[in-house]
Amino acid sequence: MYTLEVPILANVVVTRRCNLSCSYCNQYDNVSPPVPASTLRRRLELLAQLGTLAITFTGGEPLLHPEITTLVAEARRYGAICTLNTNGYLVTPALIEQLNQAGLDYLWISIDNATPDEASNKSLKVLDRKLEWLAKFATFHVTVNSVLGAGVRHPEDAHTIARRARELGHKSTVGIIHGEGGQLIQLEPQQRHVYARIQGERTEGVFWLAHYDSFQESLISGRPNDWHCTAGGRFLYICEDGLVSYCSQRRGEPGVPLEQYTTQMVVAEAAKKKPCAPFCTINCVQQVAYLDRIRANPKQAFEKIVEHRRRMDPSFRTPLGLRLLNSMFLEGKGSRLWTKAAILALGLRNLKPHTHCDHG
């Protein structure tokens, strides 16, 4: 991760088709055939040539692809960390074992409500048994993402989902449903209260990347964030047609075929200013950029992580390991050596925890 010339994460669409039709989602249809496995294997090869560190298979619903487990194994064969987004409906004990054998690292399930409604059938009532199977059989990590925002009838459901995920030993996150172009839909006071409650009950360690989400604090109050988006370079979205886009909400930009994408393009697109950045809610793009902020100024980044955690949980105490790392980044002789060594170590460690893009 220390070089800026390689993608950290690529989201690869394996099918546009989905078995659900959530009202807020614009990333699916119900007719498209799966992308041929041979085509996807070639795309994985091209991403490996660019030096891509992690692959997320997405859709539509990626578990509809008949060769999804062999594609996971192929991504792992190239040495990439492999994650998968799913609505969970197709999860079975047999499939979990196949994903175990393929070497999947992380699975993301997004659950929208406690019981199905007209906006979404991704409910805890329907999926709880699937979560139990995953807790019992999966050797990969599982994260359950609940959501807040427009279309969520009962905001308190997000807290119920997060609590149940933790009871089963899964990790939990909360996302904000975005509008057109991945832009913010401001939360109401009750939704902000639920968000704060979920954040304050976190138990995962400070180095878990999905918790580097302080950007949401501004967004839920309708305030912009001042940050540099590196999509198109450090983060890539590969649509079903094989075009490189900035993200799922900026499809067709830059719209270059992956076959023609070069290291020079990775660097140039990562450096380009994106006008949509101030109100962007796309978690995976935000978190990839955060890794580069850690690289550029680790001491400041760690201080902001601790500050954010304390705002969410006043009882939070800085772990001894983080205090030791912070001392390594103090000004003085040898600090550059310590910094470089720590970035290399932490970069690999922090890439593994989840960089998630929700389906919405």
N, C-alpha and C positions, 0 to 999 in steps of 0.2 A: 504493500500500500504506500510505501514511502515515495515511489515515483508517481508523478502526476500524469503520466502518459498512458496509463491503463485504466479501463473501466473497473470500478469496484463491484458494481451490480448491474446485471442485465435481466429485465423481465421479458420472458419469451412467451408469446401467445401460441398455444398449441391447438386451440380451437376457439372459434368465435361463438360456437353454440353453447347454450346453457339449458339446464333442465328446470330452471326457475325463471321468473320474470319480475324481479323486484322493481317497484315503481321508480326508484331513484337512480337505478343503474343504467349507464349508457354504453356498457362494454360487452354486449352480448346480442345474439339473435337466436332463433330456434330452427334455423335451416342450414347453416353452413356446415360442410363436411370438415372433419379434422384435417389439419395440415399433415401431408404425408410424412411418415416417420423418416424416410430417407432425406427429405427436405430439411427436417428439423435436425437430423444428425449433421448435415452439412452446416447449418447455422451454428450448432454447438462447436464444430470444428473452427469456423471463422471467429467466433467469440474467443475461443482458446488462443488462436493466433494473435488476437489483440491483447491477450494477457488477462482476460476477465477473471475476477477472483470469485464471484458468486453468481449463481443462476437461480432465478425464480420462475417456475412454470406457472402460467396463469391463463386466463381465458376471458370470457366464457367460463365454463367449468372444466378445468383441466383433467379431472378424473373421467370425463367422457371420452378422452383419447384412448383408443384400444391398446396403445403401446406406451402408456405413460410410465410404467415401471421400468421398461427397458431404456427409456429416455433419461430417467433419473440415474440409472446405472451408467449411461454414457456420459452424462455431465460429471459424475464422480470420477469416471475413468480419466477425464482431462484434469482432475485435481481441483475442480471447482467445488465450493460449498454449494449444496443444492437444497432449495426450499420450494414449497408448493402452497399455493392458495386454493382453498376449496370452500364450498358451501356446506360440505359435510354429508350431504344426503347419500352419497354413494359409498361411504366408509363402511367396511365390513371387517370382521376379524381376519378373513382371508386376504383382503387387500392390504391391511396393516402389515401382515407378515411379508407380503410381497415387497412393500415399501421398505420394511426392515432389511430384507435381503438385498435390495437395490442400493442401499446406503443413504437413503434420505436423511438429511440433517435436521430440517425443521418443517413443520406443517402449521399453516395458519388457517383457522376457521373463524369466519365472521358471523356472529349471531346478533340479530337485530332486535328481538323482542322476546318476552317470556312465552307468549302464545301467538299463533299466526294471526295476521290481520290483512286487510286489503293491500297494504304497502309491501309486506314481505312475509314469506313463509319460513324464513330462516329463524326459527324460534327455539328457545331452550326446551320447550315441551317436546318438540319433534327430535331434537338433536342430543338430548341428555344421554340417551343410551349409547350414542356414538362416542360421546366424551368418556363414558365409562369404559367402553372397549379400548379407546386410545390409552387411557390411564393404565389399563391392565396389560395390554399387549405391545404397545409401541416402544421401540428402543430409540426413536427420534424424539426431539423436543416438540411440544405442542403449545401453541399460543392461541387463546380465544380472545377475539377482538369484539367488544361491544361498541355500539355507536350512539351518538347523540346528534340532534339536529332536526331539520325539517323532515316531516314524515314519520318521526318516531312519536307515537301517540302517548306512550307512558315512559317518560325519561327514567323513572326509578327502575325500569327493567334492566337498564345498563348495569346498575349496581348489583342486581340479583344475579345477572349472568357472570359478572366478574367474581362475585363471592363463590358461586358454584364452581367456576373454573379452578379457583385456588383450593377449594375443598378437595378436588380430585387430583391435586398436585400439578395442574397445568399452570402456565403463566397467563397473565391477563393484561390486556391493554384496552384503552378506550379511544375511539377516533371520532372525528367530526365529519358528518355527511357534507360533502361539498356540492356546489352548484356547477353550472356550466363552466368549462375551462379549468376545473379544479379549484375554483375560487370559494371563499368563505361564505357560508350562510350563518349569520350571527346567532349565537345561542341566547335563549331566554333565561331570565334569572333562575327558574327552577332547574333548567338544564345545567347551568353553571354550578349550582349547588351540588348536583349529582356528580358532575365532573370532579369537583374538589374532593368530595367524599371518596370517590374511587381512588384518586391519586394519593390521598392521605392514608389509605390502607395498604399501600404497596408493601410487599415483603421482599421483592427481588433485590439483588445486589446493585450497588451504584454503578457497576460497569456494564450493566445490561443495556445494550444499545437502544432498544425500543423505549426506554425511559428517558432518552435524550430528546424530549418532546416539549421543551420550554417554549418553543415557537407557538404552541397551542394556547399558552396563557394570554398572549396578545390577541390572538384571533377570536377567542371566545368572547372577548369584549369589543370586538370590531376594530382593533388597532392593527396597523400593518407591522410587518417584521422587516428589519434591515439586515439582509443577508444576501449572499451571492449563490445563485442556483448553478450547479455544475452539470445539469442534465444535458444529454447529447454527448457527454464525455465521460464523466465519472459514473453517471447513471444512463443506461440505455433502455429504451422500450422498443422491442422488436415485434411488430404487428404480424398478423397471419400472412400478410403478403411479403414479409421479409424486409420491410422498410424500417429504418431507424428513426424513431421519434423521440422527442424530449420526455414524454410521459404519456399515460393513457388519455389524458385530457388535451394534449397538444399533438394529436396524431397527424402525421404528414409534415411535421416540422422537425428536423430539416427534410425528412422524406427521402433520404439517400438509401439505396439498396445496401444491405449489409455486405454483399459481395464486393461493393466498391468502397466500403468504409475503411479509412486508414488511421494510423496513429496520429498523423497531423490533424485529421478531422476531430479526433478525440480531444486533442489539446485545444483546438480552435473553438469548438462548440462549448467545451467546459468553461472557457474564458468569456464567452459571449453573455451579455446582460439580457435577462429575460424580463419583459415588462409585467408578466403575471406573478412574479416572485413575491411581492409584498404581502399578498393575501392568499398565498398558496397553502393548501391543506394536505398535500400529498406526502404522507409520512415517509415513504422510502426515499424520495428525492431529498427531503429535508435532512434525514438521518445520514445519508451518504455525504452530503455537504458538511455535516457536523464532524464526520471523521476527518475531513481535511482541515477543519478549524482546530481540531485537537493536534493535528500534525503541525500546523502553522504556529500555534501558540498554546502549547499544552498546559502551562501553568494557569493561564487565563481561562481555558476551557474547563479545567478541573474545578476552579473556583466557582464558575457559573453552574456547573453540575451540582455542587454542594449547596449553593445558594437556592437553586430551584427546588431541590429535595427538602430543604428546610422550610421553604414557603408552603410546600404541600404537606409536610409533616414536621411540626415544630419540635417533636421529640427526636428527630433524626440526629445522629452523631456521626461525625466523619470517621470512616473506618481507618484503623491503624495503617493498612496497606496504602490507602490514598494519602495519608499524611506523610508516609515515607516517600512515596512517589513525588509528592509536592516538594519535598526537600531537595530531591534530585534536580528539580527544575529551577532552583534558586540561582540568581546571578552569581557568577564566580568561576574560578578555574575548573575546567572539566565539565561544565554544564552542557556544552554542545555534544560531548560524547555520551553523557547520560541521556540527554534528550533523544538522540538518534537511536540508541539502544532501546529505550523505553517505547518509542513510537513503533519500532519494528515489532516488539513483543506485544504491545497493547493493540496495535493495528490488526494483527492476525486474531488476537483474542476477541476484540470488539467487533470484528466483522461478522463473526459467527452469530452472535445474538441478533435478533430478528430485525431485518429491514423490510418493513411490511407496506404493501400498497393495498388498500382496501378496494373492494369492488363497488365503487359508487361515484 
